[in-house]
């Protein structure tokens, strides 16, 4: 008889977390490009470059071709392999440690928030270089020929950033990236655990994929609203160019938020919200569904157990 108390090894939790994020990214990469283009659409112009998400899609298809929606997919997958592998692995590990030491099956909201903050900060620091390369590669197509960086691929991007800007260049916008990730993961991971527990114990008594999908939808919506302004700041900082001996356009996240709000209006902080929601909500849903299913398959076929998931 299989030992139902068998645990998934910590290193497997990291691997499964990364695989779940990478699988989800393959589905949502086009909306990530749309969101990024809209966030950069007001830079240096008095008028909005794009009217809405549909306008971005039409212009990209007409001017750059359909394959452009997967521009930077290598960087996106590397980001998931670093960022999501770390954050999901850290979260699942400390979540299990909490349950083991306290004997509490469902961590409190406060405990879940702290776990989410810790996992988010860890993942963001590790994933920042790939994030910088991804943002630049997705925005490159909309820049004038003379201003394009023309990175060939993710390896070329990382090498050139290091050569041209030094090691610091790879961690451009690290603080806002970490700040955004802490907010995202505080909302996403913590709320997922809480929503999942609430839906399972409510009158609905959801279970299985329906439970995972329902909790993911609610988590994705909450996460989108809370993290959008910080995502805007991160995108502007990571794509910012500083002339030799010149003054950077932005000094930090707060400066970005203030300048964007003044020049483009307060609602510009949520510019690209629709594609952001259409990207982060499905990504949240797919990541957690794949995470739960990968964990279930590992327990079933490797450990020989039908044990409960880690989240």
N, C-alpha and C positions, 0 to 999 in steps of 0.2 A: 504493500500500500504506500502511495506517495506521501512524502512528508509535507503536509499543508503549510508548515511553518518555514519552508525554504524561502529564502530571500533572493531577490535579484541582486547580483554583485554590483557594487557602486560603479565600476568602470562600464558595465553594461548599461546602466542608467544614463551615463553620459552619451554613449554611442546611440542608444535608442532616441534620446532627446534630439541629437543632431540629425538623425535620419528622418525623424518626424518633421522637423523644421524644413529640411531640404526637400522632402516630398511635397509639402504644402507650398513651398516657393515656386515649384514648377507650374502650379496652377494660377498663382496670383501675380507673377512677375509683370504682366502687361499693365495691371492697375497700379503697380508701384511706379512704373515709368510715367503714367498719366499724372499721378499725384505729385511726383517730383517736378515735372514740367510745369504744372500749375503753380506750385510754390515758387518757382523761379521766374514765373511769367511777368511779374511786376518789376523785376530788377532793371534799373536804369531807364525806365520808360514811364511816361505820364499816363499812358493808356494800358489797359490790360491786354496782354498778348493773346490770351485765350478767354473765350466767353464762358465756357463750361467744359465738363469732361468730354462731351461728345465732340466739341470743337477740337480738343486736343487729339482725339482719336482720328478724326477726319484729316487734320493737317499732317499728322505723322504718317498716315497711310498714303496720302497724296504726295508729300514732299520727301519722305524717307523710306517708305515701303513697310510692309507688314513685319518683316524680320526685325525691324528696329525695336519692336515691343519687347524683344528678348535681348536687347543690347545690354551687356553687363551681366548676363545670366551666370557667367563663371564667377564674377565677384559676389553675386547674390548667393550662390551656393556656398562659396567660401565663407561668406558672412554667417550663414546658417551653421556651417561646419564648425565655426569658432564660437560665435555668439550664442546660438541656441543650444549647441552641445554643452557649453559651460553653464548657461542659466538653468536649463532643464535638469542637468545632472546635479548641480548644486542644490536646486530646490527640492528635487526628489530625495536627495541624500539627507538634507537637514530635516525634511518633513518626516522621513522614516525615523531619524534619530529622536525627534520630538515625540513621536508616537511611542517609541520603545521606552524612552526614559520616563514619560509621564503616564503612560498607559491609557492615554486619551485617543480614541479612534479618529475624532474630528477636531483638529486644532482650532483654537479660538480665532476670532477675527484679527485681534492684535498680533497673535503669533504668526498668522498667515501673512499679514502685512510686512512684518519684520523679515520673514523668510523671502518674500517677494522682492523687497528692497535689496537684500543681500545677494540674491541670485541675479537680479538685474544689473547691479553695479559690477559684479564679477564678469558676467557675460559681455557687457558693453566694453569694458576695458580691453578684453581679449579680442573682441570683434571690430574695434574701431578702424584698423588699417583696411580691412575689406570693405567697411562701410564708406570710407573716404573714396576708395577706388570706384565703388558702385555708383555713388552720387555723381561723380565726375563723368563717368562713362555714359550715364543716362542723359545728362544735360548736354554733353558735347555736341550732339547733332543739331541743337538749336542755336549754337553760337556761330558768329561769322567765321569764315574759313581761317582768317588770320589769328583768331583767338582760340581755335580748337586745340586740344591737347593730343588728340588722335592716338590714344592708347590702343595698342594692337589687341591686347587681352589682359587678363587679371595679373599675370606674372609681369608683363611689360609695365603695367600701371604701377604696381608696387615697387618695381626696380627703379623706374624713373622718378617716382615721388621721393624715394630714398636718396637718389643721386642729386636731384635738383633742389630738394627742400630739407634734406637731412632726416634723421630719425624722427625728429619732432613732426615733420610733415605727415608721417604715417599716422600720427595721433592728433591730427588737426581736428579741432572741435571735440576733443575727448571729453571735456567737462560737460558740455551740453548733451553729448551722446550718453554719458553715464547718467546725467540727470533725467533725461527722457526715459532711458531704460529703467531707472528706478521707479519712475511714475508708472510706466507701462506694465512692468512686472508686478508692482504693488497692486495695481488694479487687475491685471490679467490673471496672474497666478493665484493671488489671494481670493479674488472674486470668483474665479472658476471653482476653487475648492468650496467656497461658501455656497455658491449657487447650486453646485452639484449636490451638496449635503441637503440643502433646503428642498430641492426638487425631488430628491429621493425619499425624504421623510415627510413630505407634504401629502395632501390628499391624492395628488397626481401619481405618487409613488413610481416615478419614472425609473427606468433601469436600462442598462446596455447602451447601444449607440444613440438611442433617443435621448437618454439622460445626458450623455456626453455632448450631443449636438445642442440641446436646450441650454445647458450651462455655458457652452462656448458662445452661443449667440448673445446671451445677456452680458457675458464677460467682454466680448468684442465691442459691443455698443458703448459700455461704460469706459472701456480703455480708450476708444477713439476720441470721445469728447474730452477726456482729461489730458491726453497726451499730445493732441494736435498742435497747440502753440509751440511746445518744446520741439516737436518734430520740424516745424517751420524754421525755428532758430538754428537747429542742427544743420538742416539742409543749406541754409544761406551761408553759414560759417564754413562748412566743408567745401563749398564751391567757390568761395571768395578768393579773388586774386589780389595780391598786394604788390604794387609797382615797386621796383628796386629803390630803396631809400624812401619810399612813400609811407603814407599812413593807411593802415587797413580800413576798409569800409565799416567794419563792425569791430568793437572791442570785446564783445562777449554776448552771451545769450540775452541778458537783460537789455543791452543796447539794441540788439536785433528787434526784440519785441516792441520796444519803445519807438524805434524809427519806423518800423513797418506799420504800427498802429497810427502814427502821426501822418505818414505819407500816403498810406493806402487804406486807412480806416481800420477800426478795431476788428471788423469781421474778416479782414485779410489774414488774421492770425489763424483762421480756420479755412484759409484758401486751399482748395483741393480736398475739402472734407469728404465729399461724396466718393471720389476714388480712394481716399484714405480709408473710409469705412468699408468700401467694397473690396479693399485690399486686406485690411487688418481683421475684419470680421470673418471672412472666409479663411484667412490664414490662421486665425485663432481656432476656428472650428476644425479645420483640417489638421492642424498641428496636434490638438488635443485628441481628436479621434484617432489619428495615426499613432500617437503616443500610447493611448490606452490599448489599441489593438496590437501594436508591436509588443507591449508589455504582456498582454494576454497570450500572444503566440509564444513568446519566450517562456512564460510559465508553463504553458501547456506542453510544448514540444521539447523543451530543454530541462525544465524542472519537474515536469510531469505533475503539475498542480494547476488547479483552477482558481488560485488565490485572487484576492481583490487587488485593484490597481493601487499605485503609489500615491495618487492625488485624491 
